[in-house]
């Protein structure tokens, strides 16, 4: 970041200001001008922001009666196959399930990406959920409730923008469709959905990253070869790929993006495409930037 830059971002009526140590006087001038028009309270150095993780999860857990189960839940979904319901769901069940999934999706988008795959998989049954689907959705909320102190950490140590992409090939046992997942991280935590737009934003606010060019990490060597090798015309084995997917190859060939290999064990996007269990799920949480929030005094 340039020395004369202060970055301010807002969430409703809370805001954070970022500046270098030598810019305390600049921030004070900004603060003084702000309080002339608004009643502003400065809370000091940033340690946590808003507390949305805990308050929102506790709210939905209470709403859907997901606070009484005493059994430990170590991951949001098990390995059981989720099948379509072969009967017509009552309207009340449909409305309940849709409310459950809507609440889950908001939590996964804002603060808990470790439950994103579970919410995505369950959302396939929104139109006709079974009692099993409702039970599984409540299990995910119970998982979040019992791990409510898990938060996204931006440690400031890794000054790079990391993008990771993964796919689980033909994992849907019904129609053999595949599942795709991707994550974009900055300073150790998930930060964005669009890599190129995010890099342009960093340039606009003069945030200097160690990685000057956007890069995507992938664990499939064949995919990397298809993106990086020069071809005069599309070969036969690529003709089944929809033409709009070749935009990525075009950007790589033009030098606007680079694609690097990363082993699956280190791939943060792996947990966005499948229901990881045990130690693999715990490692996925660490890779995606989730840590346990220290208890507040």
Secondary structure, DSSP 8 states (H G I E B T S, - for coil): --TT--EEEEETTEEEEE--GGGHHHHHHHHHHHHTTS------S-S--TTHHHHHHHHHHHHTT-S---S---SS--S------SS---HHHHHHHHHHHHHHHHHHHHT-GGGHHHHHHHGGGSSS--HHHHHHHHHHHHHHHHTTTEEE---S---SEEEEEEEETT--TTT---EEEEEEEETTEEEES-HHHHHHHHHHTT---S--S-EEEES-HHHHHHHHS--SS--GGGTTS-GGGHHHHHHHHTTS-EEEE--GGG-GGGGGTS---HHHHHHHHHHTTEEE-----
